[in-house]
Amino acid sequence: MFQVHAYDSWLRPSARETKFFKWSQLSGTLPAPLFLFLAGVSFALVTDKLRRKGLPPNQIARKTILRGAEILALGYGFRLQEYLLGLPWAPWTDLLRVDILNTIGFSMILMGVVCWFARTRAANLVLALLAAAAIALATPPLYTTWQPRWLPWYIESYINGVHTFKTPQPWLFPVFPWAAFAFAGLALGFFLFDDWAIKNQAKTVALLGALGIALYYFSMWLDARSMQLYRVYDYWHSSPNFFLARVGILLVLFPLSYLWCRAVVSRIPFSPMVQLGQTSLLVYWVHIEFVYGRFSILKKGAQSVPMATFGLLIITTAMVLLSVARTRWKGKGAEVIAWWRRAL
């Protein structure tokens, strides 16, 4: 994520034409699906824990939906911050832009509703898969032939990312298809917390890896068919086949992460990647301003590859330090304030 944003913001036009830039942006299609996917997995964990504690379905739904509303509010807070820092150039319509935090929050609200309807882990898994499939399959017509132009743009934008333009924008994160990744993660989460999966972790991880490879190649096979289901077919932006391929890639990451954690992370005292994962929302929020915003540490659109790489190292180091400070100071606000008073 850091390298995608850093090179995209800082490199001069001539450097953006190089193969280096294109390869640096290759992983840019994964962070957003991964955030939503893991949000779904985490949502399943929370829901399962609350059920084990014996909480009634209405109370579980209330807790999880309110958490989704909180993330949605944070998304609007982020947009307000970016708008204020972007004055006087930022248009007011940026306040209603559908960004990744908005979609994560809205997806959590939808998952809370779905989990309220299903009272067992198996039923939740099935409903989550059906929701993911329905969202992915409905995306192409909602972007083209069934585009709901009769809605106000700020509502339609949540459906297809049209924003203030006439056509959906690929740089936004509408519910279709992005919420499908959250529901796919939700289904996976309920599977991972099944008793069999917990007792057979190695087999479960291997199974997920094999399923991921199968889904990826099945997606390629579907894409190669001469006959398509939709009148307008756009593989890279709205196709269910592309969604299927990315879900396959996300599943393949599970065995790779499992092996990495067992072979490397478990044997070292500190992992920057694990540390950043513990405060992902904070580092995402902060680094955006220092890469894309008014307080960018380098002049945007004017750097060479070496200089942008130097800036990337600074941002990465700073975000790791910020993450460490956050985890160490969490819940110790009074102690930190007292320390500052003594120091001053």
SEDREN-115212 format. One line per 10 residues: number of its first residue (from 1); for each residue x, y, z of C-alpha. Coordinates in nm, 4 decimals, always signed. Layout:
REM residues N
NUM) X Y Z ~ ...
This chain:
REM residues 344
1) +0.0000 +0.0000 +0.0000 ~ +0.2729 +0.2496 +0.0956 ~ +0.4746 +0.1968 -0.2223 ~ +0.1654 +0.2194 -0.4467 ~ +0.0632 +0.5532 -0.2976 ~ +0.4154 +0.6951 -0.2704 ~ +0.5192 +0.6313 -0.6306 ~ +0.1759 +0.7330 -0.7614 ~ +0.1897 +1.0663 -0.5789 ~ +0.5530 +1.1666 -0.6079
11) +0.6977 +1.0416 -0.9371 ~ +0.7407 +1.2924 -1.2191 ~ +0.5525 +1.2265 -1.5482 ~ +0.8567 +1.0770 -1.7242 ~ +0.9145 +0.8303 -1.4382 ~ +0.5500 +0.7236 -1.4511 ~ +0.6079 +0.5924 -1.8031 ~ +0.8709 +0.3407 -1.6898 ~ +0.8249 -0.0304 -1.6300 ~ +0.9349 +0.0282 -1.2707
21) +0.6275 +0.2414 -1.2030 ~ +0.3928 -0.0066 -1.3666 ~ +0.5356 -0.2938 -1.1600 ~ +0.5174 -0.0817 -0.8426 ~ +0.1447 -0.0348 -0.8993 ~ +0.0760 -0.4014 -0.9704 ~ -0.0072 -0.4807 -0.6073 ~ -0.2386 -0.1796 -0.5915 ~ -0.5419 -0.3929 -0.6749 ~ -0.4987 -0.6049 -0.3582
31) -0.4994 -0.3781 -0.0470 ~ -0.8627 -0.2627 -0.0791 ~ -1.0036 -0.6151 -0.1381 ~ -0.7798 -0.7421 +0.1418 ~ -0.9081 -0.4778 +0.3878 ~ -1.2688 -0.5701 +0.3098 ~ -1.1949 -0.9432 +0.3087 ~ -1.0287 -0.9293 +0.6510 ~ -1.3074 -0.7069 +0.7813 ~ -1.5457 -0.9896 +0.6936
41) -1.3251 -1.2495 +0.8659 ~ -1.3005 -1.0317 +1.1785 ~ -1.6759 -0.9744 +1.1715 ~ -1.7329 -1.3506 +1.1767 ~ -1.4973 -1.3844 +1.4742 ~ -1.6789 -1.1147 +1.6727 ~ -2.0227 -1.2550 +1.5889 ~ -1.9168 -1.6088 +1.6798 ~ -1.7721 -1.4953 +2.0149 ~ -2.0879 -1.3039 +2.1039
51) -2.2992 -1.6088 +2.0241 ~ -2.0807 -1.8294 +2.2425 ~ -2.1405 -1.5848 +2.5282 ~ -2.5126 -1.6421 +2.4869 ~ -2.6090 -1.2937 +2.3665 ~ -2.9485 -1.2793 +2.1897 ~ -2.9463 -1.2186 +1.8107 ~ -3.0974 -0.8697 +1.8415 ~ -2.8187 -0.7578 +2.0765 ~ -2.5484 -0.9068 +1.8517
61) -2.6962 -0.7306 +1.5491 ~ -2.7131 -0.4035 +1.7404 ~ -2.3483 -0.4236 +1.8484 ~ -2.2141 -0.5162 +1.5052 ~ -2.4305 -0.2698 +1.3125 ~ -2.3299 +0.0133 +1.5460 ~ -1.9655 -0.0785 +1.4916 ~ -2.0229 -0.0551 +1.1172 ~ -2.1906 +0.2828 +1.1632 ~ -1.8875 +0.3956 +1.3644
71) -1.6503 +0.3026 +1.0813 ~ -1.8807 +0.4778 +0.8334 ~ -1.8709 +0.7909 +1.0511 ~ -1.4913 +0.7685 +1.0590 ~ -1.4976 +0.7514 +0.6797 ~ -1.6921 +1.0778 +0.6665 ~ -1.4545 +1.2218 +0.9259 ~ -1.1629 +1.1354 +0.7010 ~ -1.3338 +1.3002 +0.4055 ~ -1.4012 +1.6123 +0.6156
81) -1.0349 +1.6280 +0.7170 ~ -0.9177 +1.5959 +0.3571 ~ -1.1667 +1.8601 +0.2459 ~ -1.0587 +2.1117 +0.5109 ~ -0.6905 +2.0535 +0.4453 ~ -0.7545 +2.0856 +0.0715 ~ -0.9222 +2.4262 +0.0926 ~ -0.9584 +2.6441 -0.1082 ~ -0.9069 +2.4032 -0.3984 ~ -1.1103 +2.1028 -0.2789
91) -1.4711 +2.0927 -0.4089 ~ -1.7465 +2.0366 -0.1514 ~ -1.8520 +1.7217 -0.3372 ~ -1.5384 +1.5505 -0.2025 ~ -1.7168 +1.5338 +0.1326 ~ -1.9541 +1.2737 -0.0155 ~ -1.6970 +1.0725 -0.2072 ~ -1.7262 +0.6979 -0.1444 ~ -1.3860 +0.5938 -0.0122 ~ -1.2657 +0.2612 +0.1257
101) -1.3584 +0.3443 +0.4887 ~ -1.7135 +0.4328 +0.3845 ~ -1.7508 +0.1005 +0.2095 ~ -1.6026 -0.0997 +0.4974 ~ -1.8478 +0.0641 +0.7379 ~ -2.1474 +0.0176 +0.5077 ~ -2.0467 -0.3444 +0.4417 ~ -2.0317 -0.4115 +0.8158 ~ -2.3837 -0.2756 +0.8546 ~ -2.5029 -0.5076 +0.5774
111) -2.3207 -0.8040 +0.7341 ~ -2.4857 -0.7267 +1.0688 ~ -2.8268 -0.7447 +0.9032 ~ -2.7421 -1.0739 +0.7287 ~ -2.6083 -1.2294 +1.0513 ~ -2.9286 -1.1280 +1.2298 ~ -3.1313 -1.3390 +0.9853 ~ -2.9087 -1.6476 +1.0317 ~ -2.8821 -1.8013 +1.3782 ~ -2.6192 -2.0711 +1.3130
121) -2.2640 -2.0715 +1.1785 ~ -2.3594 -2.2867 +0.8789 ~ -2.6555 -2.0657 +0.7896 ~ -2.4344 -1.7568 +0.8153 ~ -2.1782 -1.9135 +0.5835 ~ -2.4402 -1.9952 +0.3201 ~ -2.6059 -1.6524 +0.3389 ~ -2.2686 -1.4776 +0.3174 ~ -2.1768 -1.6726 +0.0033 ~ -2.5147 -1.5946 -0.1519
131) -2.4749 -1.2249 -0.0701 ~ -2.1239 -1.2157 -0.2190 ~ -2.2435 -1.3876 -0.5367 ~ -2.5491 -1.1614 -0.5680 ~ -2.3421 -0.8437 -0.5319 ~ -2.0782 -0.9606 -0.7807 ~ -2.3369 -1.0738 -1.0373 ~ -2.5411 -0.7533 -1.0090 ~ -2.2412 -0.5237 -1.0582 ~ -2.2063 -0.5186 -1.4426
141) -2.5646 -0.4056 -1.5217 ~ -2.5637 -0.1515 -1.2364 ~ -2.2561 +0.0024 -1.4004 ~ -2.4045 +0.0060 -1.7517 ~ -2.7517 -0.0996 -1.8692 ~ -2.9271 -0.0741 -1.5290 ~ -2.7403 +0.2314 -1.4022 ~ -2.9812 +0.4014 -1.1546 ~ -2.9495 +0.7547 -1.2927 ~ -3.2794 +0.8534 -1.1278
151) -3.1083 +0.8550 -0.7869 ~ -2.9200 +1.1583 -0.6493 ~ -2.5516 +1.1230 -0.7394 ~ -2.4408 +1.0918 -0.3750 ~ -2.6693 +0.7878 -0.3307 ~ -2.6005 +0.6343 -0.6706 ~ -2.2299 +0.6679 -0.5937 ~ -2.2706 +0.4061 -0.3195 ~ -2.4116 +0.1702 -0.5809 ~ -2.1695 +0.2160 -0.8706
161) -1.9219 +0.4926 -0.7827 ~ -2.0552 +0.7468 -1.0312 ~ -1.9834 +1.0437 -0.7993 ~ -2.0544 +1.3697 -0.9883 ~ -1.9724 +1.2182 -1.3255 ~ -2.1946 +1.0463 -1.5801 ~ -2.0188 +0.7111 -1.5589 ~ -1.8821 +0.4989 -1.2696 ~ -1.5287 +0.5904 -1.1645 ~ -1.2712 +0.3097 -1.1144
171) -1.0936 +0.4967 -0.8308 ~ -1.3965 +0.4858 -0.5981 ~ -1.5240 +0.2041 -0.3761 ~ -1.9004 +0.1548 -0.4170 ~ -2.0925 -0.1310 -0.2546 ~ -2.1041 -0.3076 -0.5919 ~ -1.8716 -0.4969 -0.6211 ~ -1.6566 -0.4080 -0.3179 ~ -1.8929 -0.5286 -0.0439 ~ -1.8786 -0.8731 -0.2047
181) -1.5208 -0.9084 -0.0732 ~ -1.6454 -0.8448 +0.2810 ~ -1.9135 -1.1124 +0.2469 ~ -1.6592 -1.3548 +0.0993 ~ -1.4416 -1.2903 +0.4051 ~ -1.7432 -1.3357 +0.6311 ~ -1.8099 -1.6790 +0.4811 ~ -1.4442 -1.7719 +0.5185 ~ -1.4442 -1.6524 +0.8796 ~ -1.7329 -1.8764 +0.9769
191) -1.5542 -2.1667 +0.8097 ~ -1.2230 -2.0930 +0.9847 ~ -1.3881 -2.0877 +1.3283 ~ -1.5558 -2.4216 +1.2752 ~ -1.4364 -2.6925 +1.5170 ~ -1.2928 -2.9047 +1.2348 ~ -1.0963 -2.6150 +1.0875 ~ -0.9543 -2.5214 +1.4281 ~ -0.8403 -2.8785 +1.4964 ~ -0.6929 -2.9228 +1.1474
201) -0.5200 -2.5929 +1.0779 ~ -0.2600 -2.7232 +0.8332 ~ -0.5220 -2.9092 +0.6267 ~ -0.7519 -2.6063 +0.6344 ~ -0.4801 -2.3718 +0.5096 ~ -0.3788 -2.6138 +0.2330 ~ -0.7423 -2.6524 +0.1313 ~ -0.7836 -2.2743 +0.1078 ~ -0.4723 -2.2447 -0.1054 ~ -0.5956 -2.5146 -0.3444
211) -0.9386 -2.3516 -0.3593 ~ -0.7789 -2.0159 -0.4354 ~ -0.5814 -2.1581 -0.7273 ~ -0.8920 -2.3339 -0.8582 ~ -1.1007 -2.0158 -0.8388 ~ -0.8329 -1.8147 -1.0185 ~ -0.8081 -2.0549 -1.3119 ~ -1.1851 -2.0997 -1.3210 ~ -1.2106 -1.7229 -1.3562 ~ -0.9662 -1.7279 -1.6463
221) -1.1649 -2.0083 -1.8107 ~ -1.4908 -1.8144 -1.7777 ~ -1.3310 -1.5011 -1.9173 ~ -1.2071 -1.6889 -2.2230 ~ -1.5584 -1.8063 -2.3210 ~ -1.6898 -1.6575 -2.6432 ~ -2.0389 -1.6115 -2.5006 ~ -2.0792 -1.3715 -2.2066 ~ -2.3727 -1.3252 -1.9721 ~ -2.3760 -0.9437 -1.9924
231) -2.4427 -0.7037 -2.2774 ~ -2.1504 -0.4824 -2.1657 ~ -1.8494 -0.6750 -2.0354 ~ -1.5636 -0.4963 -1.8564 ~ -1.3305 -0.7532 -1.7009 ~ -1.1071 -0.5156 -1.5035 ~ -1.3755 -0.3013 -1.3382 ~ -1.7095 -0.4781 -1.2985 ~ -1.6806 -0.8396 -1.4091 ~ -1.7706 -1.1177 -1.1613
241) -1.4852 -1.3120 -1.3205 ~ -1.2333 -1.0533 -1.2015 ~ -1.3920 -1.0638 -0.8558 ~ -1.3516 -1.4410 -0.8561 ~ -0.9857 -1.4125 -0.9585 ~ -0.9089 -1.1682 -0.6780 ~ -1.0841 -1.3852 -0.4205 ~ -0.8663 -1.6712 -0.5452 ~ -0.5532 -1.4624 -0.4943 ~ -0.6667 -1.3643 -0.1429
251) -0.7204 -1.7297 -0.0542 ~ -0.3730 -1.8213 -0.1832 ~ -0.2306 -1.5607 +0.0547 ~ -0.3526 -1.7671 +0.3507 ~ -0.1098 -2.0609 +0.3113 ~ +0.1690 -1.8187 +0.2193 ~ +0.1019 -1.6135 +0.5323 ~ +0.0738 -1.9301 +0.7407 ~ +0.4139 -2.0518 +0.6250 ~ +0.5712 -1.7082 +0.6658
261) +0.4430 -1.6744 +1.0216 ~ +0.5602 -2.0209 +1.1221 ~ +0.8984 -2.0037 +0.9500 ~ +0.9908 -1.6387 +1.0107 ~ +0.7607 -1.4301 +1.2290 ~ +0.7514 -1.6832 +1.5134 ~ +1.1319 -1.6776 +1.5310 ~ +1.1966 -1.3047 +1.5349 ~ +1.1249 -1.0627 +1.8221 ~ +0.9622 -0.7947 +1.6068
271) +0.7828 -0.7874 +1.2717 ~ +0.7057 -0.4463 +1.1144 ~ +0.4323 -0.6036 +0.9028 ~ +0.2576 -0.7576 +1.2027 ~ +0.2954 -0.4319 +1.3933 ~ +0.1393 -0.2260 +1.1139 ~ -0.1457 -0.4747 +1.0913 ~ -0.2383 -0.4028 +1.4526 ~ -0.3005 -0.0347 +1.3746 ~ -0.3948 -0.0511 +1.0060
281) -0.6664 +0.2159 +1.0258 ~ -0.4379 +0.4661 +1.1977 ~ -0.1436 +0.4257 +0.9606 ~ -0.3736 +0.4347 +0.6576 ~ -0.5340 +0.7567 +0.7790 ~ -0.2063 +0.9317 +0.8633 ~ +0.0109 +0.8236 +0.5716 ~ -0.2452 +0.9432 +0.3139 ~ -0.2006 +1.3029 +0.4306 ~ +0.1803 +1.2840 +0.4174
291) +0.1784 +1.1256 +0.0713 ~ -0.1197 +1.2769 -0.1115 ~ -0.2255 +1.5655 +0.1109 ~ -0.1178 +1.9190 +0.1874 ~ +0.1577 +1.7945 +0.4193 ~ +0.3200 +1.5663 +0.1618 ~ +0.6852 +1.5209 +0.2602 ~ +0.7930 +1.5498 -0.1057 ~ +0.6702 +1.7690 -0.3877 ~ +0.4035 +1.5725 -0.5703
301) +0.4554 +1.4757 -0.9337 ~ +0.8144 +1.5986 -0.9422 ~ +1.0423 +1.3241 -0.8042 ~ +1.2834 +1.0750 -0.9563 ~ +1.2563 +0.7055 -0.8694 ~ +1.5498 +0.7189 -0.6180 ~ +1.4075 +1.0260 -0.4437 ~ +1.0562 +0.8777 -0.4267 ~ +1.2068 +0.5560 -0.2887 ~ +1.3840 +0.7594 -0.0199
311) +1.0517 +0.9211 +0.0686 ~ +0.8905 +0.5772 +0.0808 ~ +1.1512 +0.4597 +0.3334 ~ +1.0827 +0.7663 +0.5484 ~ +0.7058 +0.7122 +0.5392 ~ +0.7362 +0.3405 +0.6155 ~ +0.9705 +0.3998 +0.9091 ~ +0.7514 +0.6789 +1.0451 ~ +0.4364 +0.4672 +1.0223 ~ +0.6026 +0.1747 +1.2029
321) +0.7128 +0.4087 +1.4816 ~ +0.3642 +0.5589 +1.4995 ~ +0.2142 +0.2104 +1.5197 ~ +0.4512 +0.1106 +1.7999 ~ +0.3679 +0.4286 +1.9914 ~ -0.0041 +0.3627 +1.9479 ~ +0.0096 +0.0070 +2.0814 ~ +0.2346 +0.0995 +2.3728 ~ +0.0383 +0.4074 +2.4770 ~ -0.3089 +0.2632 +2.4217
331) -0.5078 +0.2965 +2.7426 ~ -0.2300 +0.4955 +2.9091 ~ -0.3438 +0.8477 +2.8265 ~ -0.3210 +0.9705 +3.1837 ~ +0.0336 +0.8354 +3.2202 ~ +0.1445 +0.9994 +2.8937 ~ -0.0017 +1.3373 +2.9968 ~ +0.1698 +1.3132 +3.3371 ~ +0.5012 +1.2317 +3.1667 ~ +0.4732 +1.5358 +2.9403
341) +0.3962 +1.7595 +3.2367 ~ +0.7037 +1.6370 +3.4207 ~ +0.9157 +1.6812 +3.1080 ~ +0.7961 +2.0385 +3.0600
